[in-house]
Amino acid sequence: MAKTIRQALIDAIHYPIPVGFVENTMIERQLDEDAEYTYEVSQSKAYKGALADCLYSLLQAVSVSESDKSIGTLTDKDKERLLVRINSLYQSIGEDQSLGQPMVYIGG
């Protein structure tokens, strides 16, 4: 059985993300979620844009932490690496989102 575009996006993200968000992003990027994931799809502007959108949603996720311990959240270093990848994807498809550094809050 061939891999679908929907499954390929979920697999590429590496972090838990609501399937509904992935589905919404595919609709916005005009991707058929049940279509076969191929090399051509992987190189398309629509797929790369959807992947960047989904990865960007991880930066916007609420962090849960208590006493120097974070549960299920990205470290600042993870966020920096993710931001580089997101910007690279957007630039590769001609979308200059100009995303800056992720916000880091110190204190409460």
Secondary structure, DSSP 8 states (H G I E B T S, - for coil): ---BHHHHHHHHH-S---HHHHHHHHHHTT--TTSB--HHHHTSHHHHHHHHHHHHHHHTS---EETTEESS---HHHHHHHHHHHHHHHHHTT--------------
